[in-house]
Every structure is written in C-alpha cells, then in structure tokens.
Amino acid sequence: MKHWHRWCCGAAVAALSPVWAQSDASLQPSVWIEPRLGMRVTLTDNARLQGGQPQSEQILELTPGVRMVANQGRVKGFFDYGLSGLYRAQDTGGDDLQHRLNANAQINAIDNWAFVDVSGTVSQQLVSAFGPVAGASSTNANQSQTATYRLSPYVRGQFPYGVNYEARVNLQGTQSKTNARSDSDTLGWSGRLARQLGAAGWSLAADQQEVDYDQGRSTESSSLTGRFSYAWSPQWITGLTLGQESNDLLTLNKKRYANHGVDLVWRPSDRTTLVAGVNDRYFGTGHNVSFEHRAARTVVRLSDVRSVSTSPNANVNATLGTLYDLLDALLSPLEPDPVKRAQLVQAELQSRGLPGDLLVSQSFLVSQATLQRNQQLSVLMTGRRGAFTVSYVRGQSNRLLNNLTLGDDFDVTSQVKTQSLGFLYAHRLTPVTSANASYTLQRSEGDLNTQRSSQYTLTLGLSTQVGPRTSGSLQLRRIHSNTGLNPYSENALVGNILHRF
C-alpha cells in the first residue's frame, strides 16, 4: 500500500474544499481569519550547538502566516500555517525554508450522515533523544522537519431499535526530511455498533490497520472488542470490556491474544472530570488515566498512559500549543463559541506577552512501533496582571522486538527515558508592556552511561505593543547542555516584531 493513499488524500481534500466555505442556511456562519507577518533576529555565540568549536551567527527570519478558526454548519476546526525564511549571515547552516502547520477540521459532507476528519502537522522534531535540543532557527543537525497527515472519512447514523452505527476509514502518513529515520503510512478501517438502554449501554467495535515503514517491516493488527457500561448516577459511569486482538508486533508472524479491562468516569461537577481505565493486553497491563479541573483562574491537567504507539514519528493530533490549550480550557465556560473563544485567547496571550505555542518537550523520531509510558502534568494560574504555568512530562519508550535493526535510537538501546520540566511566569508591567521568564530542564537516558543528556534553558523577555496590531519583544536566552558526547553552551539575544492584519 506504500504511498498510494497520499494521492487519495489529496484528491479527497480537493474535492471537499468547496464545502469549507458553505454552511447550513439555518446557521449563522462563523469564521475568523487573521493573517500575520513576523520578523525575528537572533544573535547567538554557538549556532551549531557544539562544545569544541562554537561559532557565532546572526540569523534573520521572516515568517508570513495565517490563522483561521471555523464554526460553520459544514466545517468546524482550525488552520494555522507559517512559512519561515531563514538567512544566516555567517553561513553556519545555509539559508532554508521551514514550514509550520497545525490543522484540524471536521467536514459535514452529507447532511449529518457522511463526515470527513482532516488533520495535519508540520513541525521540527528531534532525530535522536540523545542529541542537542534547541529552537527551529538554530543550525541543529539533530532536528528534522516532519509532516504528518490524517484523513478519515466515515458515516454514522441509527438502525432500527435505537442501534447507532459508525463505519470509518483511516489514512495516515508521516514524512521526515532526514534519511536517518523511517517514513510510515497507515491504512485502516473500523466499525462500531452501540445502544443505550436507560442507564445501561453496550457497544461492539472492530478495527484493522496496516502500518508500512520505509526502512522497516510492515505490521498488521486487528481487534474485536465488546463493552458494557452502566451509569450509576450522572456523576459515575463504569465500564467492562472483553475482546480479542491479533498482530505481529511482538512476533514476526501474527498471533492472537485475549484482552479485557475495566474503566470509570467521574464528573463531580462541570469543572472536574476524572477518567481511568486498566486493561490486560498482548503487551501486558495497559492503563489510561486523565484528570482535569478548572477553577475561576486555574486549569490543572494530569494524564498517565501506558500503551503501544504505532504512529512512529509525530503526533497527528494537531494543537496550537500547550499554553494556548490551557487558556482555551480556562475560557471555555465563559465563551462556548470556538471562534469567539479563539479571539479571546489570542488577546489574552498578547496582553501578557505569552508564547501560545509553548511546548515543554519534543518527541524523537523512531522507525517502529514502541511500548510507551507517558505521564504529563500542566498547571495554569492567572491573576489580574500575571500568569504562571508549570509543565512536567515523563516518558519511557521500549522497542517491542529486540532482534531488528531499523536505524533509530533503539539499535543501540532497548529503552529511552525522557523528562521535561518547565516554568513560565509573565507579568504585565503596564497596559501594553509585559515581562516574562522561563526555565526548562530536559533529560534523556538510555541503557549506556554515554546515552545520557541533560540540558537547561533559561530565558528572560520583555514584550510591548508597538501599535494597535503590532507587537515587539526582546529575549535573552541561555542554554547549557551536559552530554557524554557533546557538552555545549549557548547565549543568544532574540528580537521579534509581529504584525497581525
């Protein structure tokens, strides 16, 4: 199936693109479009992030971009794209273009029966977990532009006797500019039947998928799972799952496994939700725990997941950034309309001089399915003139098959452990001027002592409104990395000008 469905993806998007501009006559269309133009100048004393022979550099970066949020009858979602052109005066890495894309939309193709989910990301990803970590403008050989897309057409409706159905096809692909990691394509389908009988409900789900790696072997998996749920009250819902799955992830040939699990949902209020589940599967015991609480000026999110990832290179779920998502959750009770809420979030970020696309950690590229344990904590607290965020991410990735050489980090280690801890504080000094400071600590560890790296990044910034729709900022950055192979430090001064049309 290698690459053929990329043509299907492009053709489907082109055929459905006129729908983006349509809406039901009974609904008022709601679209927010904001073009922008940014310029960044970076003065650094170590452009290549090397310990032995640091070289200074002056980098000019121009980034036109556009953000669109839609809440129409036919289309709901967002699109955010930027194209950066980089000029390096000392030619430490040549001039290049870098794309950045976050897009996610649901298209109502045929009268609330046939739909298409479309999402895509383009971002800079780490090639190895043990190499240098730095921003997109640095001359970093350990970074590669990675694009991931997902196209999923499906139909849903209701059979007689109140039985709901959904049938879906899933096309997904990942491409990276580096030849050191494998691209992948995924083709799959799924079907689901469900019915609710008062407080009780049941569902039956079947799915199948094939993942094709450019530099590795293809894998296949399928499952059939039944679930029974019961709502003891509006606040408590419990569930039981029983099923069977087969795959070739642990063995070279497909093998069949039984699986079972239990789960619960607790919603003590509209502001607090706890979801927890544990299951016995082919790789052992898996679990999924998530908690979210919103107060008047605080959002807390906590998650702990242990499962297998078959999407090796990037997360296809598009996001506008950790900080943007936290503010969006904080304002969602005040403004349910996603378009108006996006405008409020953007205004709040701008007034406080906060980076909405702040991400604490980056994933690293692999060429195979992996067993992953990820734990995340995010806290946002806002005051009249200040905002404080804490983010913590801890992960462990293990390869599933020990006798394969696929050209990634798992050729030299059986597991990769990562940790990221970040603090950010912003304070509004005047109605148009804000100061901010951030500290980020990142660590990676493999089986060997030489496969260990630790890095901290400290930034101090000042931002202000130059005009009604123009903002400027100045930032001091200090990076220090302790690695067995390439310890280095970097000091940089970064200036930004952003105009929103």
ROFITI-434494 format. One record per atom (N, C-alpha, C): residue in one letter; z, x, y. Coordinates in steps of 0.05 Angstrom, whole numbers, plus 5000, padded with zeros to 4 digits. Atoms other than C-alpha are relative to their C-alpha. Layout:
BEGIN
AZXY ...
//
This chain:
BEGIN
M500050164976 M500050005000 M500050175025 K499549814978 K500250625044 K498449925025 H501150034973 H498950455118 H498249755003 W502050214995 W494349855105 W501249785017 H499050234986 H499149345133 H500550065030 R499949954972 R499449715200 R497749865015 W502350154988 W492549415213 W500649715001 C499250285000 C495248735193 C502049945023 C498050034978 C501048835242 C498649985027 G501350004974 G496448995300 G498349755003 A501650234998 A491748425284 A501749755005 A498350234996 A497447925279 A501149985028 V499049994973 V500448145345 V497949925020 A502250064982 A493648105379 A499449704999 A500650295003 A492447405351 A502149825013 L497850174990 L499247155373 L500750065029 S499249934973 S499547495441 S499649795020 P500250224980 P496846885479 P502449814999 V497850185002 V502846505453 V502350085019 W497849904983 W507446955495 W500149865027 A500150124973 A505046615558 A500249704999 Q499950295002 Q505745905531 Q502949914997 S497450125005 S511745435529 S499649704997 D500150295003 D513144725510 D500149865027 A500050144975 A511744225565 A502749895008 S497450124994 S518643935558 S502150205008 L498149804993 L521944605570 L499050165024 Q500749844977 Q522044995635 Q499750304991 P500349725008 P519145695623 P501950185016 S498249824988 S523946255639 S499350294992 V500849735005 V521346965645 V500850185024 W499249814979 W524047565683 W498550264994 I501649765002 I519348155694 I500850195023 E499249814980 E521648785731 E498750274995 P501149735001 P517049395739 P501950195014 R498449804987 R520350045758 R498650274999 L501149734999 L518750765775 L502450195005 G497949824998 G523551335764 G499050295002 M500549724998 M523552075782 M502550164995 R497749835006 R528252595753 R499350295002 V500349714998 V529053325770 V502450134986 T497849875015 T533153765722 T499850305004 L499849714997 L535354485737 L502050094978 T498349925023 T538054805673 T499950304996 D499949715005 D540255505654 D499450074971 N500549955028 N538555425580 N498249774989 A501850225007 A532454985569 A499649974970 R500650025029 R531355155496 R502549974983 L497450035014 L538755085478 L500450224979 Q499649775017 Q539155785449 Q502450165008 G497749844994 G545156235444 G499450295007 G500649714996 G541756915443 G498650065026 Q501649954977 Q536656875499 Q499549755016 P500450244984 P537856295546 P498050045022 Q502149994980 Q532156145594 Q500349765019 S499750224981 S532755745658 S497449855002 E502450174998 E527955185673 E500449795022 Q500050214980 Q526154685727 Q498049794989 I501550215014 I523654015698 I499749775019 L500650244984 L520253455737 L499149794981 E500650225018 E519952785701 E499549755016 L500850264987 L516252165726 L499849794978 T499850215021 T517551515688 T499449735012 P500550284994 P513950865704 P500949834976 G499150175022 G516650285663 G500149715008 V499950294995 V517449535657 V502049884981 R498250155017 R522749065630 R499449705003 M500550285000 M521448345610 M501949864981 V498350175016 V526247815584 V498849725000 A501250265001 A523447145560 A501849814985 N498550215013 N526846495542 N498449745002 Q501950224999 Q521046015532 Q500149834975 G500150175024 G519445465484 G498750144977 R501549865021 R514745915445 R501050284994 V499249725003 V517646605456 V502850055011 K497349914991 K524746875461 K500350294992 G499649725006 G526247605467 G499850185025 F500249814978 F525748235509 F498150224993 F501949785002 F520948815521 F500750205021 D499349794981 D522849475554 D498550254992 Y501749775006 Y517950055558 Y500050195024 G500349804980 G517750705596 G498450234989 L501749775007 L512751285595 L500850235019 S499149784985 S515451955618 S498150234998 G501649764999 G511052525640 G501750235010 L498349774994 L514653205640 L498450245007 Y501249754991 Y512653825678 Y502250215001 R498049795001 R516454465662 R498950255015 A501049794983 A515654995715 A499850274986 Q500049755014 Q517455585670 Q498749994973 D501650035025 D513355325611 D501750064975 T498349955023 T519255345563 T499249834976 G500950175022 G516254785522 G497449865005 G502550144993 G509754575555 G500549735013 D499950264988 D508253935590 D499449794979 D500550205020 D508453295550 D500649725010 L499450284994 L508952535550 L501949904979 Q498150125018 Q514752165519 Q500149705005 H499850294999 H514851425503 H502849914993 R497450135007 R520950975502 R499549704999 L500550295004 L520550265475 L502349874986 N498250185014 N525449725456 N499049725004 A501250264998 A522449055440 A500949834976 N499150185021 N524848455400 N499349715009 A500850274992 A521847755401 A499849824975 Q500650205020 Q521547115360 Q497949815012 I502350174991 I514946735367 I499949754983 N500250265013 N514745995351 N497149934998 A502950025002 A507645985325 A499049724995 I500950275006 I507045275297 I502449815000 D498250234997 D511744735322 D502650014983 N497549975013 N518444985297 N499950004969 W500349975029 W515745095226 W499250294993 A500949735005 A512045765227 A500850185023 F499049824980 F515046355264 F499150294993 V500549725004 V513847095273 V502250165015 D498149824988 D519347605286 D498650275004 V501249754994 V516848235320 V502050185014 S498249814986 S520848855339 S498950284997 G501049735001 G519449575354 G501850185017 T498549804985 T522950205378 T498450265000 V501049734998 V520350875403 V502250165014 S497849854988 S525751395416 S500050294989 Q499749735009 Q527652125408 Q502250014978 Q498149995022 Q531052245341 Q500550294992 L499449735010 L534552865312 L498650054973 V501349925025 V530553225258 V502150074979 S497949925018 S536753535227 S502749935012 A497350064990 A544053335233 A501550265008 F498549754994 F545954075239 F498750165022 G501449864979 G541354265297 G501149925027 P499150064973 P542154235373 P499749715007 V500150284990 V543553555406 V499950015030 A500350004971 A541053435477 A498249775008 G501650224989 G537352955522 G497150034995 A502850005006 A530052775518 A498450205016 S501549824983 S527953235575 S500450304992 S499549735009 S530653865540 S497750094982 T502049885019 T525954335502 T501550044974 N498350005024 N529354165436 N498249974976 A501650015024 A525754345372 A501249824979 N498750175019 N530853915335 N499749705007 Q500550284992 Q528253275369 Q497149934995 S502750095005 S522252865350 S499749715008 Q500550284993 Q519252235378 Q499449844975 T500250165024 T519851695326 T499649715007 A500750284994 A516751005326 A500449834975 T499550195022 T518950415282 T499249725009 Y500950274994 Y515949725280 Y500949814977 R499550205021 R517449085242 R498549745008 L501450254996 L513048465235 L500849824976 S499150185021 S515847875196 S499349715005 P500750284999 P512147215192 P501549844979 Y498650165020 Y515846645159 Y499849705008 V500050294996 V516245895151 V502849904992 R497550125008 R522445455148 R499949705005 G500050294997 G523744725140 G502049874981 Q498150145017 Q527244205097 Q498549834979 F500950165022 F525543905029 F501649734999 P498350245004 P527943215008 P502850074990 Y497249975008 Y535343124994 Y501550225016 G498649814982 G537143595051 G500050294992 V500249725009 V534944245018 V498350165020 N501449844981 N533044755071 N498650244985 Y501549785012 Y527845285054 Y499150205022 E501249804983 E525345935084 E498550204982 A501649815014 A519746395059 A499050215020 R500649794980 R518547065094 R498650244987 V501349755007 V514047675090 V501050215020 N498949804983 N516748325118 N498350254999 L501549754997 L512448915142 L501550185019 Q498449824984 Q515949525168 Q498950284996 G501049725002 G513850245183 G501450185020 T498749804983 T516650885213 T498150245000 Q501649764996 Q512651475241 Q501550195018 S498849794983 S515252125269 S498050225005 K501949794993 K511552685304 K500550264985 T499449765014 T514953215263 T498949994971 N501049995027 N511753435197 N502350074980 A497849925017 A518653635171 A501449764987 R498850245011 R520452915154 R497949804992 S502050195011 S517052355116 S499849755017 D500450274989 D513951735147 D500449804977 S499650205021 S515051085110 S498849745008 D501050274997 D512050395101 D501449824980 T498650195017 T515549785073 T498549745000 L501250265003 L512449155046 L501949844982 G498250165016 G516848595021 G499749705006 W499950294996 W517947845014 W502749904992 S497450135007 S523947385009 S499749705002 G499950295000 G525346654995 G502849904998 R497250105000 R531546225005 R500049705000 L499550295000 L533845524988 L503049975005 A497250044993 A540345245016 A500549705006 R499350284993 R544044585023 R503050005007 Q497350044992 Q550444385058 Q500949724992 L498950265009 L554743825027 L502849985011 G497450014987 G560343695076 G501050275005 A498849744996 A564944285075 A499050214981 A501049815021 A561444595014 A497050055005 G502849934997 G554744945013 G499250194978 W501049815020 W550345324965 W497350115010 S502649884993 S544345784971 S499050174977 L501349835021 L539446154925 L497950175014 A501749824985 A535846764952 A498750204980 A501549805015 A530447214921 A498550185019 D501649824983 D527247824950 D498950244984 Q501249775012 Q522848414932 Q498850175022 Q501149824981 Q520749034970 Q499150264987 E501049745008 E516849684961 E500050185024 V500049814978 V518050295004 V498450244992 D501849795006 D512650825007 D500650235019 Y499449764984 Y514551525032 Y497650194999 D502249815000 D509152015054 D500650254984 Q499349755013 Q512852625027 Q501949964976 G498150055023 G516852294971 G498849794982 R500950205019 R516351794915 R500549725012 S499750284992 S515551044926 S502449884984 T497850135013 T521450604909 T499549695000 E500250295002 E521749874887 E502749884995 S497550145005 S527449374888 S499649705002 S500150295000 S528448634875 S502749894993 S497450125006 S534348154871 S499749705000 L499750295000 L536247434857 L503049955002 T497250044993 T542847204887 T500749715006 G499050274993 G546646544888 G502650035015 R497550004984 R552146394938 R501149725003 F498750254995 F557245844943 F502150055022 S498249984977 S561245735008 S501649755003 Y498350234994 Y566845285029 Y501550045026 A498649994974 A569545135099 A502649864998 W497450125002 W576945025093 W500949875026 S499650114974 S577144885167 S497850115018 P502149884983 P572645015227 P500550305005 Q499449724995 Q576145695232 Q499650184976 W500049845024 W575945915159 W497749924982 I502250055019 I569845975114 I500150234979 T500049805021 T569846335046 T497549974984 G502550005016 G564046515000 G500350174975 L500149855025 L562646754930 L497150044993 T502849935007 T556147104908 T499950104972 L500649905026 L553347224839 L497050054998 G502849955001 G546747544823 G499350234982 Q501149785016 Q542348064791 Q497950145017 E502049854986 E538148624820 E499050234982 S501249785015 S533549164794 S498650185020 N501249814983 N531049804826 N499750274986 D500349735010 D529150534815 D501250205020 L498849824980 L533650834868 L501950204988 L498249825013 L538751144821 L498750144976 T501449895023 T533851284764 T497050015006 L502949984995 L526551474760 L498549754991 N501250255008 N525050824725 N501849775008 K498450234991 K527250124745 K502149934979 K497850075017 K533949904718 K501249755011 R498950254991 R537349224721 R503050025002 Y497150004994 Y544349114749 Y500949725007 A498750244991 A549048534758 A501650065026 N498449964976 N552448424825 N501649745006 H498450234993 H557947974851 H501850095024 G498449944978 G562247924913 G501349765013 V498750214986 V566647514959 V499950075030 D500149954971 D566647425035 D501549785014 L498650204984 L570247055090 L499250035030 V500450004971 V569146865163 V502449865013 W497750114986 W574946745210 W499449995030 R500550044972 R573846465280 R502449855013 P497750134989 P580646325311 P499449885028 S500850114974 S577246195379 S497150075005 D502849934993 D570546225413 D499650295008 R500149734991 R572246925436 R500450214978 T499249825022 T574347225369 T498749934974 T501350055026 T570547305304 T500550244982 L499749795021 L572147685240 L498349924976 V501750045024 V567147745183 V500650234981 A499349795020 A569048115119 A498849924973 G501050045026 G565748185052 G500150254983 V499949775019 V566248624990 V498349914976 N501750065023 N561348664932 N499850234981 D500349805021 D560349034867 D497050024994 R502949975003 R553249314864 R499350254984 Y500949785017 Y549049844829 Y501050275010 F499049744989 F551650404875 F503050015000 G497150014999 G558950204867 G500949765017 T498950214984 T563149794914 T499050025029 G500950014972 G559949594980 G501749805015 H498550194983 H563049245039 H498849985027 N501050054974 N561548965107 N502249865016 V497850114983 V567048845159 V499150035029 S500549994971 S565848665232 S501949835015 F498050144983 F570548445287 F499150025029 E500650004971 E569148235359 E501949825014 H498250164984 H573847995412 H499250045029 R500749994972 R572047815484 R502449875015 A498150104980 A577247735539 A498649975027 A501250044974 A576247605612 A498550255010 R501249754990 R574748335627 R499750214979 T500049805022 T574648665558 T498349904977 V501450055025 V570048695498 V500750214980 V499449815022 V572149015432 V498349934976 R501650045024 R567449115374 R500750214979 L499249825022 L569249425306 L498449924976 S501550055024 S565049495244 S500450234980 D499849805022 D565449845176 D498249904978 V502050085019 V559549815129 V499550224979 R500849825021 R558150145062 R497749874984 S502350125013 S551150015034 S497950224998 V502349825003 V544450335017 V498049945022 S502150034980 S539350455072 S497450094989 T502749935009 T532050435052 T498150035023 S501649954976 S529550495124 S500950285010 P498949734999 P530051255128 P500150135027 N500449844976 N528051465198 N501149885025 A499150114975 A530350975251 A501049724995 N499050275001 N533950325263 N498049825013 V502150174989 V528649785272 V501249785018 N498950204982 N533549325307 N500250105029 A500149904973 A531849425380 A502449935016 T497750054983 T537449485430 T499450135027 L500349894973 L537649615505 L502250205006 G497949814997 G543650075495 G502749904995 T497350085007 T550850065475 T501449875024 L498650104977 L553449955545 L498849735009 Y501350254992 Y548249415561 Y500949784981 D499250215019 D550049035497 D502949915005 L497350084995 L557449055513 L500349825025 L500050164976 L556348785583 L498749734995 D501350255007 D551648255555 D501949824985 A498050165014 A557148025507 A502249905018 L497950084982 L562248015563 L499149775018 L501050204982 L557847575607 L498849754986 S501350225014 S555147115552 S501549745003 P498750264995 P560646585561 P499549895028 L500550094972 L559146555636 L497249915004 E502850064995 E551546535631 E498649994973 P501350015026 P548446275566 P497050065000 D502949944998 D541246355591 D499550304999 P500349715003 P538947045567 P498550135024 V501449894977 V534247145627 V501850045023 K498149974977 K539447005680 K502250204993 R497949815008 R544547405640 R499050285002 A501249734998 A539848005637 A500050095029 Q499949934972 Q539447985713 Q502850075009 L497249944993 L547047955719 L500850274988 V499249745013 V547848545670 V498850235016 Q501349794985 Q542748955709 Q501350055027 A498749984974 A546148805775 A502850144997 E497449885004 E552948995746 E499850304994 L500449725006 L550349655718 L499350155025 Q500949874975 Q547049825784 Q502350035020 S497849994980 S553149665826 S502150214993 R497949815009 R557650115784 R498850274993 G501249745007 G552550675772 G500250074971 L499749955028 L552850595697 L497350024986 P502549985016 P547450805646 P500049794979 G500150215020 G545750175608 G499150084973 D501149925026 D542050545553 D501750224987 L498249805011 L548150985537 L500349954970 L499550005029 L548351145462 L501750244993 V498249785006 V554051555435 V498950194979 S501049835022 S550651815372 S497149944995 Q502750035009 Q543651925347 Q499850034970 S500449975029 S541351835275 S498250244996 F501749785007 F537852405239 F498049914979 L502250095016 L531252355202 L500450104971 V500049935028 V531152345126 V497449894987 S502550075014 S525752245073 S500549854975 Q499350145025 Q529151805022 Q502149785007 A497850194997 A533851225012 A502750144997 T497449875001 T541151405023 T502249804998 L497650165000 L548051135010 L501650075025 Q498849954974 Q551451045077 Q502749855004 R497550124991 R558450905102 R500250055030 N500049984971 N558550765177 N502349835012 Q497850134986 Q564650595220 Q499650035030 Q500549994971 Q563950415294 Q502149845014 L498250144982 L568650225350 L498950035028 S500950004972 S566450025420 S501949835016 V498250144982 V571049815477 V499050025028 L500850014972 L569049605547 L502249855016 M498050134983 M574249455601 M499050035029 T500950004973 T572249255671 T502249915019 G498250094979 G576249185735 G498449925025 R501450074975 R574648995806 R498250225010 R501649784989 R572049685823 R499450214979 G500449805020 G571950065757 G499249894973 A500750085027 A569450045686 A500550244982 F499349795019 F571750445625 F499049924972 T501050065027 T568450495557 T501050234981 V499449825021 V570550825492 V498249934976 S501750055024 S565750905433 S500650224979 Y499549825022 Y567151215366 Y498349924976 V501750055023 V562351285308 V500650214979 R499749815022 R563751605240 R498249914977 G501950075021 G558651635185 G500050204977 Q500449825023 Q557451925116 Q497649914985 S502450065014 S550651955083 S499850174975 N500349865025 N549452145010 N497349934988 R502550055014 R543052224972 R500649864973 L499650165025 L542151764912 L499150154975 L501049855023 L538052224867 L500450305007 N499349724994 N540352954861 N497850204991 N501949815011 N534153244827 N497349995015 L502550024985 L528953124882 L500250185025 T500249844976 T526653594937 T497949875018 L501750164983 L523853184995 L499750115028 G500549884975 G524153655054 G501849915023 D498150084979 D530253375092 D502750154995 D497449875002 D537553575100 D501249994972 F498850035027 F539253335030 F498850194980 D500949795017 D535153905000 D502150224997 V498049795000 V541054365017 V502849905001 T497350115001 T546953895017 T499949724987 S500050265013 S548953274977 S501049785018 Q499050204982 Q552252935036 Q500050115028 V499849934972 V552352935112 V502149825013 K497950154986 K558552735151 K499650045030 T500349994971 T557952575226 T502249855014 Q498050144983 Q562852385280 Q499150025029 S500650004972 S561752195353 S502249855015 L498050124984 L566952035405 L499250025029 G501050004973 G565151835476 G501849845019 F498550144979 F568851645540 F498350005025 L501550024975 L565651395604 L501749835019 Y498650154980 Y569051185668 Y498350005026 A501450034975 A565650925731 A501749865020 H498350124979 H568950755797 H498349965025 R501550074976 R565850405857 R501650095024 L498749894976 L567650815919 L499749825024 T500750184977 T564150365969 T498249784988 P501850215011 P559849735961 P497350114989 V502649895009 V553750195949 V500250264986 T499749735012 T556550845921 T502149994978 S498249995023 S559850985854 S500150284989 A499649745014 A562551595817 A500549944971 N499550035028 N562651685742 N500450274987 A499549775016 A564952175690 A499949924971 S500250065029 S563652215615 S500550254984 Y499449785019 Y565752635556 Y499149904972 T501050075027 T562252625488 T500450234981 L499649805021 L564253005425 L498549924975 Q501650065023 Q559453045366 Q500450224979 R499749815022 R560553365298 R498449924976 S501550055025 S556453445235 S501050204979 E498949835021 E558553735168 E498549954974 G501250025027 G555053875101 G501850124979 D498449895022 D557254185035 D500950295007 L499549724995 L557054905061 L501350055027 N498749934975 N561055245115 N498050055023 T502149954980 T554555435151 T498749745009 Q501250264992 Q552654695154 Q502149845016 R498150134983 R557654525208 R499350055029 S500649974971 S556454395281 S501949825016 S498350154982 S560754155338 S499150045029 Q501149984973 Q558554005409 Q501549805018 Y499050194980 Y561653705471 Y498250005024 T501650034975 T558053445533 T501849885021 L498550094978 L561553355599 L498249955024 T501650074977 T558253005658 T501749895023 L498850114975 L560352855730 L497749905017 G502250114985 G555952395771 G500849845024 L499750164976 L555052045837 L497449855004 S502350174996 S550351465849 S500449835025 T499950174976 T548551055910 T497549845004 Q502350164993 Q543850525936 Q498750115024 V501549894978 V538550845978 V498749785017 G501350234987 G535150185994 G500749754984 P499450255014 P535349445972 P499350014970 R500849985028 R531749615907 R499650294991 T500349715007 T532250375905 T502850124998 S497549875005 S537950775876 S499650304994 G500149725005 G539351515871 G502650104988 S497649895013 S544151945831 S499850304997 L499949715004 L546352665823 L502150054978 Q498349965023 Q549552925759 Q500350294993 L499449745010 L552853565736 L500549984970 R499850025029 R552353695661 R500850274988 R499149765015 R555954195616 R499949944970 I500150035029 I554254265542 I500950264987 H499249775015 H557754735494 H500049934970 S500350065029 S556054775420 S501050244984 N499149805019 N559455155364 N498749944973 T501350035026 T554855225303 T500050274987 G500149755014 G554555745249 G497450165004 L502549874997 L547255905263 L499150045029 N501149984973 N546055775337 N502049895020 P498150094979 P552155715384 P498750035027 Y501349984974 Y549855575455 Y501649845020 S498950164978 S551955305523 S497849955020 E502050074980 E548054965578 E501549885024 N499150124975 N549554805651 N497549895014 A502350124988 A544954325688 A500849835023 L499750184977 L544153955753 L497649814998 V502150205004 V540253295747 V500149815024 G500350204979 G537752865804 G498049784993 N501650245007 N534852155796 N499549835024 I500750214981 I531151665840 I498749784984 L501150235014 L529650965813 L499449785019 H500850234983 H525750415848 H499249774982 R500650245015 R525449715819 R498349825018 F501950164984 F519549295843 F500749704997 
//
